[in-house]
Amino acid sequence: MLSFIIPAWNEEELIGQTIESIHSAATDLEYEIIVANDASDDQTAEIAESMGATVVHCNNRQIGLTRNDGAGAATGEWLVFVDADTLVTAGVVRETIDAFNSGSISGTSFPMFDEEIPFTARVLTPVLRISFRVLRFAAGAYMFCTKEAFDAVGGFDKKFFAAEEVHLSKSLHKQGPFKTINSRVVTSGRKFRMFPQGVMLVTLVMMAIPGVRGIRKRPKLWYGERKKQL
């Protein structure tokens, strides 16, 4: 069974679309949706529950730990981590299942963005996509692994407040094959539109450097004040 795990903090504007995309993409499959609600003070939890998701309540202010809490409630043997601002397609789910069935232990779908993003991001994103594929790194918007492998490496490392999916990818490499699927999820480009290009540029570059730990604490990228959905 597939366990879709969505970490969420104040995502009432987008989480409904994300959950609906999973329901549509996973039709006729055995699956569950778990929303790890990181102390939201909006209607995130209520929306998720109304759409059939299991809500796990936590208070971490750290996305990796929040994903871990969601994984702890999962009952499926295959874990799929989806960001709350990301849309999943049937092709993505189909390729994910094919990857598992062909022996992959973990993998990712490198995302496309929903709207126009700043020039710097447009230039850098293709470079990162190629780098992540070559280095076998997962993109946080959508990554998957077996529950057995996830438990074996201890889940997301609590030391990291950003690029935690990159570090988890490296740990999972020791457990078995990694697969970057060809189908791509669509994620929001809101961070690029909300933060100065320089901040995002430094963060993206540092994420692509193996072993980097210089972005341990950038919580405002995930838990800072948000504009209304763009």
C-alpha positions in Angstrom: 0.0 0.0 0.0 1.1 3.6 -0.7 1.2 6.0 2.2 1.2 9.6 0.9 2.6 11.9 3.7 2.0 15.6 3.5 3.8 17.9 5.9 1.7 21.1 6.5 1.7 24.4 8.3 -1.0 26.9 7.5 -1.8 25.4 4.1 -5.5 25.9 3.9 -5.3 27.6 0.5 -3.4 24.8 -1.2 -3.7 21.5 0.7 -7.2 20.7 -0.7 -5.8 20.8 -4.3 -2.9 18.6 -3.3 -5.1 16.0 -1.6 -7.6 16.0 -4.5 -4.7 15.4 -7.0 -3.6 12.4 -5.0 -7.2 11.0 -4.9 -7.5 11.4 -8.7 -4.0 10.0 -9.4 -4.3 6.9 -7.2 -7.8 5.8 -8.3 -8.2 2.0 -7.9 -5.1 1.7 -5.8 -4.7 0.9 -2.2 -3.5 4.0 -0.5 -3.8 6.4 2.5 -3.1 10.1 2.9 -1.5 11.3 6.1 -1.3 15.0 6.8 1.3 15.9 9.4 -0.1 19.1 10.8 2.6 21.2 12.3 0.6 23.3 14.7 -1.3 25.2 12.0 -3.6 28.0 13.2 -5.8 28.0 10.2 -8.2 25.4 8.7 -5.5 23.0 7.3 -6.5 20.1 9.6 -10.2 20.5 9.1 -9.8 20.6 5.3 -7.6 17.6 5.3 -9.9 15.5 7.5 -13.0 16.5 5.4 -11.1 15.1 2.3 -10.4 11.8 3.9 -6.9 12.3 5.1 -5.6 11.1 8.5 -4.3 14.1 10.4 -1.3 13.7 12.7 -0.8 16.7 15.0 2.7 17.8 15.9 4.6 21.0 16.9 8.1 20.9 15.4 8.7 24.0 13.3 11.0 21.7 11.3 9.8 20.1 8.1 12.0 17.0 8.4 10.7 16.1 11.9 7.1 16.8 10.7 7.6 14.3 7.8 9.0 11.8 10.3 5.8 12.2 12.5 3.7 11.5 9.4 5.8 8.5 8.5 5.4 7.2 12.0 1.6 6.9 11.5 1.9 5.3 8.0 0.6 1.7 7.6 1.8 1.2 4.0 5.0 -0.4 3.0 5.7 2.3 0.5 6.1 5.9 1.7 5.5 8.9 -0.7 6.3 12.4 0.7 4.4 15.1 -1.1 4.6 18.8 -0.2 1.3 20.5 0.6 1.7 22.9 -2.5 2.3 20.1 -5.0 0.1 18.4 -7.5 0.5 14.7 -8.3 -0.6 13.0 -11.6 -1.5 9.5 -12.4 1.7 9.2 -14.5 3.8 10.1 -11.5 2.1 7.5 -9.3 2.3 4.9 -12.0 6.0 5.4 -12.4 6.5 5.4 -8.6 4.9 2.0 -8.4 6.9 0.7 -11.3 10.1 1.9 -9.6 9.2 0.0 -6.5 8.2 -3.1 -8.4 11.5 -3.0 -10.3 13.5 -3.0 -7.1 14.1 0.6 -6.4 14.3 1.4 -2.7 13.9 5.2 -3.1 13.4 7.9 -5.7 12.0 11.2 -6.7 10.1 13.3 -9.2 11.9 16.6 -9.9 9.1 19.2 -10.0 7.9 21.7 -12.5 6.6 25.1 -11.2 3.0 26.2 -11.5 3.7 29.8 -12.7 6.4 32.1 -13.8 9.4 32.2 -11.5 12.2 34.8 -11.4 14.9 34.7 -14.1 17.7 33.4 -11.7 15.5 30.5 -10.7 14.6 29.7 -14.3 18.3 29.5 -15.2 19.4 27.5 -12.2 16.5 25.0 -12.0 17.6 22.9 -15.1 21.1 22.8 -13.7 19.8 21.5 -10.4 17.5 19.0 -12.2 20.5 17.5 -14.0 22.7 17.6 -10.9 20.0 15.9 -8.8 19.6 13.1 -11.3 23.3 12.5 -11.7 23.9 12.6 -7.9 20.7 10.6 -7.2 19.2 13.2 -4.9 15.6 13.6 -4.1 13.6 16.9 -4.5 11.5 17.7 -1.5 8.3 18.3 -3.3 8.0 14.6 -4.1 10.2 11.7 -2.9 9.5 8.1 -2.1 11.1 5.2 -0.4 10.2 1.9 1.3 9.2 2.1 4.9 11.8 -0.6 5.7 14.6 1.6 4.3 13.2 4.7 5.9 13.2 3.1 9.3 16.6 1.6 8.7 18.3 5.0 8.2 16.3 6.7 11.0 14.2 8.9 8.8 14.9 12.6 8.2 17.9 13.9 10.1 16.9 16.3 12.8 20.1 18.3 12.4 18.9 19.8 9.1 16.3 22.5 8.7 16.7 22.6 4.9 17.9 20.2 2.2 16.9 17.4 4.6 15.7 15.4 1.6 19.1 15.5 0.0 20.7 14.1 3.1 18.0 11.4 3.4 18.7 10.5 -0.2 22.4 9.9 0.6 21.5 7.7 3.5 19.0 5.7 1.4 21.6 5.0 -1.3 23.1 2.4 1.1 19.8 0.6 1.2 19.3 0.0 -2.5 18.7 1.5 -5.9 17.5 5.1 -6.3 15.2 6.1 -9.2 14.4 9.5 -10.7 11.2 9.0 -12.6 10.5 10.9 -15.8 7.0 12.1 -14.9 7.1 15.4 -13.0 4.9 16.8 -10.3 3.8 20.4 -10.4 4.7 22.5 -7.3 4.2 26.1 -6.3 6.9 28.6 -7.1 5.7 30.8 -4.3 9.0 30.7 -2.4 10.8 32.2 -5.4 8.1 34.9 -5.6 8.1 35.7 -1.9 11.8 35.8 -1.0 14.6 37.8 -2.5 16.3 36.1 -5.4 19.6 36.2 -3.6 18.3 34.2 -0.6 16.8 31.5 -2.8 19.8 31.4 -5.1 22.2 30.8 -2.2 19.8 28.2 -0.7 19.4 26.3 -4.0 23.2 26.3 -4.7 24.0 25.0 -1.2 21.3 22.3 -1.5 23.2 21.0 -4.6 26.5 20.7 -2.8 27.0 17.2 -1.3 27.6 17.3 2.4 26.7 20.9 3.0 25.4 21.9 6.4 25.4 25.6 6.1 21.6 25.9 5.7 20.7 24.1 8.9 18.5 26.9 10.1 16.4 28.7 7.5 13.0 28.2 9.1 11.5 31.3 7.5 11.5 29.6 4.1 9.0 27.1 5.5 7.4 28.8 8.5 7.7 32.5 7.8 4.8 34.9 7.1 3.0 34.0 3.9 1.2 36.1 1.3 -2.2 34.9 0.1 -1.9 32.3 -2.6 -0.5 33.8 -5.8 
